[in-house]
C-alpha cells in the first residue's frame, strides 16, 4: 500500500549524474526504469524528484537544475518552452487512463457514464487540483465533456497531485477520480469505471531534456526503447508508437 505523501524532493546540486524531474504519478514505475537504465549504462547516476507537473515546471523556471523533465501532460512543457529555448522538443512517452476508484471494501457500483452524475452529485470525491496537476485537469475536462462538471464540482475534494488523490481514497475512504495506474499500484483501491476521453484529451506523458546535453537525450531515447516499453507496460501504461 502506498503510505507516504509525495512532495517535491530536494535536489543535490553536486550530483554528477542525471537529475530527473518526474510527475508524481510516475513514482512507482520510475525506480524500475532507473534500475534498468543503470544496468544498461554500467552504474550511471540518476537522481529523481517527484511532484505535480506544475510544481516541477515552476521549479525549473526558477532555476532548479533538471536535466530531464517528464510531465503528465504537454501543457507544462509548453509553459517552460515559452520561457526558455534551452529544451528539446517534447517526446511522447506513454498513455494512461482515468478511472473512478474507491476502497475495495466499499459496496459501490458505477457501470457507465450515465451513473457518474448521480454518483458524484451524492458523494464527496477526491481528485487532483486541476490548477496544480494534470490528473486534475484531465478529470475536469472529462467531466466537462460529459456535461456534468457544473453539477458535481462542489463535491470535489482537491489533492495537490495525483498520488495525493490516491491517498485520500486509501486513508479517508473517499471515492475518487485518479489515474488507472495509481489504482493498480494500490493494494486497497479498486477501479469502478474508466472515464471516456476524447482522442485529443488522451492522458499522455511527455519528456524534454536540456538542449545539448547528450546524456539527457540518450535517457529520453531509452525511455522510448523496447527495453523500457516492457517496464512501462508491466506498470499499466500504454506505450505510444515511436
WOCORHU-V429862 format. One record per residue. N is the residue number from 1. PHI is phi as a letter, one per 30 degrees, with the letter a starting at -180 (999 if undefined). PSI is psi as a letter, one per 40 degrees, with the letter a starting at -180 (* if undefined). Layout:
N_PHI_PSI + N_PHI_PSI
//
This chain:
1_999_i + 2_d_h + 3_b_e + 4_b_i + 5_d_h + 6_d_h + 7_b_i + 8_e_h + 9_c_i + 10_d_i + 11_c_h + 12_d_h + 13_d_e + 14_c_e + 15_d_h + 16_c_e + 17_c_a + 18_d_h + 19_c_h + 20_c_h + 21_c_h + 22_b_i + 23_e_i + 24_e_d + 25_d_e + 26_c_e + 27_d_e + 28_d_d + 29_d_d + 30_d_d + 31_d_d + 32_d_d + 33_d_d + 34_e_d + 35_d_d + 36_d_d + 37_d_d + 38_e_d + 39_d_d + 40_d_d + 41_c_e + 42_h_f + 43_i_e + 44_e_h + 45_d_h + 46_b_h + 47_b_h + 48_c_h + 49_c_h + 50_c_i + 51_a_i + 52_d_i + 53_e_d + 54_d_d + 55_d_d + 56_d_d + 57_d_d + 58_d_d + 59_d_d + 60_d_d + 61_e_d + 62_d_e + 63_j_e + 64_d_h + 65_d_g + 66_c_h + 67_d_d + 68_b_h + 69_b_h + 70_c_h + 71_c_i + 72_d_e + 73_a_i + 74_d_d + 75_e_d + 76_d_d + 77_d_d + 78_d_d + 79_e_d + 80_d_d + 81_d_d + 82_d_e + 83_c_e + 84_a_i + 85_c_e + 86_d_e + 87_b_i + 88_d_i + 89_d_i + 90_d_h + 91_c_h + 92_d_h + 93_c_c + 94_b_i + 95_c_i + 96_b_a + 97_b_i + 98_c_h + 99_b_i + 100_d_h + 101_b_i + 102_a_i + 103_e_h + 104_d_d + 105_d_e + 106_d_i + 107_c_g + 108_c_i + 109_b_h + 110_b_h + 111_c_d + 112_a_i + 113_e_d + 114_d_e + 115_d_e + 116_d_d + 117_e_d + 118_d_d + 119_d_d + 120_d_d + 121_d_d + 122_c_e + 123_b_h + 124_d_h + 125_b_i + 126_d_i + 127_a_i + 128_d_i + 129_d_h + 130_e_d + 131_d_e + 132_c_d + 133_b_h + 134_e_d + 135_e_d + 136_d_d + 137_d_d + 138_d_d + 139_d_d + 140_d_d + 141_d_d + 142_d_d + 143_d_d + 144_d_d + 145_d_d + 146_d_e + 147_i_f + 148_b_e + 149_e_d + 150_d_d + 151_d_d + 152_c_e + 153_d_d + 154_d_d + 155_c_e + 156_d_h + 157_c_h + 158_d_h + 159_c_i + 160_d_d + 161_a_a + 162_d_d + 163_d_d + 164_d_d + 165_d_d + 166_d_d + 167_d_d + 168_d_d + 169_d_d + 170_d_d + 171_c_d + 172_c_e + 173_i_e + 174_d_i + 175_d_i + 176_a_i + 177_c_h + 178_b_i + 179_d_i + 180_e_d + 181_d_d + 182_d_d + 183_d_d + 184_d_d + 185_d_e + 186_c_i + 187_d_e + 188_b_e + 189_c_h + 190_b_h + 191_d_i + 192_c_d + 193_a_h + 194_c_h + 195_d_h + 196_d_h + 197_b_h + 198_d_i + 199_e_d + 200_d_e + 201_c_e + 202_e_h + 203_d_h + 204_b_h + 205_c_h + 206_b_i + 207_b_i + 208_b_i + 209_b_i + 210_d_h + 211_e_h + 212_i_e + 213_c_g + 214_d_d + 215_d_d + 216_d_d + 217_d_d + 218_d_d + 219_d_d + 220_d_d + 221_e_d + 222_d_d + 223_d_e + 224_c_e + 225_c_i + 226_e_d + 227_d_d + 228_d_d + 229_e_d + 230_d_d + 231_d_d + 232_e_d + 233_d_d + 234_d_e + 235_c_e + 236_j_e + 237_d_i + 238_c_h + 239_d_i + 240_c_i + 241_d_h + 242_c_*
//
